[in-house]
């Protein structure tokens, strides 16, 4: 599929791009820059968390690059980002997947929503997000060429193993990962997707 170019940049960096502010039900309330939305106490805004899955059921994780302004070097789901205001979430997510991982074209579908707050104890930046959890299936032999400015490492893992690892060593993972993985697990076990507001507390010192 052809992915259109984004049109939300108001400055020279990703921190200057616009995100869509929302209310607790996901309704549009306005826009703000990435930088302003992630300054404490944070502004609730729309985001997406993508999982790519192979036929054997394993999902792809990425270790966030060291230069990330929020939770660097922590393991997260395949790809995260913020949709362009007014654009379909799956369209923005497909573009972001290509930018970060340069892998195969994939059809994405929503499997749940996770609303959370998290504070980075190192940088003081916050995540206050209405997070659409997306799933896409890829062939077993899929190849990726990750952008080193975004991604440090990649690895495949089963959903059950991932939940066990996050529970056992939470500070090695992005604070939203457990919540979005549980939304995926709910979907895979045929339970209805849910929307709930939870605190993704930084267990290393607050969240």
C-alpha positions in Angstrom: 0.0 0.0 0.0 1.1 3.6 -0.7 1.7 5.5 2.5 1.2 9.3 2.2 3.8 11.7 3.6 3.0 13.2 7.0 2.1 16.9 7.2 2.3 17.7 10.9 5.8 19.0 11.3 6.0 22.5 12.7 9.8 22.6 13.3 12.9 20.7 12.4 12.6 17.6 14.7 10.2 14.9 15.6 9.7 16.7 19.0 8.1 19.5 17.0 5.6 17.3 15.2 1.9 17.6 16.2 0.0 15.0 18.1 -3.8 14.6 18.6 -5.0 15.5 22.1 -8.0 13.4 23.3 -10.4 13.1 26.2 -10.7 10.0 28.3 -13.0 8.4 25.7 -10.7 9.1 22.8 -12.5 12.1 21.5 -10.5 14.8 19.8 -9.8 17.9 21.9 -7.0 19.7 20.0 -3.3 19.4 19.1 0.0 19.9 20.7 3.7 19.3 19.8 5.3 16.0 20.9 7.5 18.0 23.2 4.7 19.8 25.0 2.5 16.7 25.2 5.4 14.8 27.0 6.3 17.6 29.4 5.1 16.8 33.0 2.3 16.5 33.9 1.6 15.5 30.3 -1.4 15.9 28.0 -3.5 12.9 27.1 -3.0 12.2 23.4 -3.5 9.5 20.8 -0.8 7.0 20.2 -0.3 3.5 18.7 1.6 0.4 19.7 2.2 -2.1 16.9 2.9 -5.9 17.2 4.1 -7.8 14.2 3.5 -11.6 14.5 5.0 -14.5 12.7 3.1 -17.7 11.8 4.6 -19.5 14.9 2.9 -16.9 17.1 6.0 -15.0 18.1 5.9 -11.3 18.2 8.7 -8.9 17.3 10.2 -6.7 20.0 12.6 -3.8 19.6 15.1 -2.4 22.0 14.7 1.4 21.9 17.7 3.3 20.7 20.0 5.0 23.2 19.1 8.5 21.8 15.4 8.2 22.5 14.1 11.0 24.8 11.8 8.6 26.7 12.8 5.2 28.0 16.0 4.7 25.9 17.4 1.1 25.7 14.3 -0.4 27.1 12.5 -3.2 25.2 9.2 -2.4 23.7 6.7 -3.8 21.2 7.5 -3.8 17.5 6.9 -0.1 16.9 5.2 2.9 18.7 4.3 6.3 17.6 1.6 9.0 17.3 -0.8 9.3 14.4 -1.0 12.5 12.4 -3.9 14.5 13.6 -7.0 13.7 11.5 -5.3 10.6 9.9 -6.4 7.0 10.4 -4.3 5.4 13.0 -3.4 2.4 10.8 -2.2 4.6 8.0 0.2 6.5 10.4 1.3 3.3 12.0 2.1 1.7 8.6 4.3 4.7 7.7 6.1 4.6 11.1 6.7 0.8 10.7 8.4 1.5 7.3 10.5 4.4 8.7 11.7 2.4 11.7 12.0 -1.1 10.4 11.9 -1.0 6.6 10.2 -4.5 6.5 7.4 -6.1 4.5 4.1 -4.3 3.8 1.6 -5.4 6.4 -2.1 -5.0 7.0 -2.8 -3.7 10.6 -5.9 -4.1 12.7 -6.8 -2.8 16.1 -7.1 -5.3 18.9 -7.6 -3.0 21.9 -6.8 0.3 23.6 -4.6 0.9 26.6 -4.8 4.2 28.5 -1.8 4.9 30.7 0.5 7.3 32.4 4.3 6.8 32.9 7.1 9.0 33.9 10.7 8.4 32.8 12.8 8.6 36.1 15.9 9.6 34.1 14.7 12.4 31.8 11.5 13.5 33.6 9.5 13.2 30.4 6.1 11.6 30.7 3.8 9.4 28.6 0.0 10.1 29.0 -1.4 8.2 26.2 -4.6 6.8 24.7 -2.8 3.9 23.0 -4.4 1.9 20.1 -2.9 -1.6 20.1 -2.4 -2.9 16.5 -1.5 -6.3 15.2 -0.1 -7.3 11.8 0.9 -10.7 10.5 4.1 -11.2 8.5 5.8 -14.2 6.8 8.3 -16.3 8.8 11.1 -15.2 6.5 10.4 -11.5 6.8 13.5 -9.3 6.8 13.9 -5.9 8.5 16.5 -3.1 8.1 16.0 -1.1 11.3 17.0 2.5 11.6 19.8 2.6 14.2 18.6 6.1 15.3 15.4 4.4 16.5 16.1 0.8 17.1 19.1 -0.8 18.9 18.1 -4.5 18.6 15.2 -6.8 17.5 14.1 -10.2 18.8 11.1 -12.5 18.5 9.3 -13.9 21.6 6.0 -15.6 22.4 3.3 -13.6 24.1 3.3 -15.8 27.2 7.1 -15.6 27.6 7.0 -11.8 27.1 4.4 -11.4 29.9 6.6 -13.6 32.2 9.7 -11.6 31.4 8.1 -8.2 32.0 6.7 -9.4 35.3 10.1 -10.7 36.4 12.2 -7.8 35.2 9.9 -4.8 34.6 12.6 -2.1 34.5 14.2 -3.7 31.4 11.0 -3.0 29.5 9.0 0.1 28.4 6.3 0.8 31.1 3.5 0.5 28.6 4.6 -2.9 27.3 2.8 -5.1 29.8 -0.5 -3.3 29.3 -0.4 -3.4 25.5 0.7 -7.1 25.6 -2.2 -8.0 27.8 -4.6 -6.3 25.3 -3.0 -8.5 22.6 -3.3 -11.6 24.8 -7.0 -10.8 25.4 -7.6 -10.6 21.7 -5.7 -13.8 21.0 -7.8 -15.7 23.6 -11.0 -14.5 22.0 -11.9 -12.2 24.8 -13.3 -8.8 23.7 -10.8 -5.9 23.5 -11.1 -3.6 26.4 -10.4 0.0 27.2 -9.2 0.8 30.7 -7.3 3.5 32.4 -4.4 2.1 34.4 -1.2 3.5 35.9 1.8 2.0 34.2 4.0 2.8 37.3 7.7 3.1 36.8 8.7 0.3 39.1 12.3 1.5 39.1 11.4 4.5 41.1 7.8 5.4 40.6 6.3 4.2 37.3 
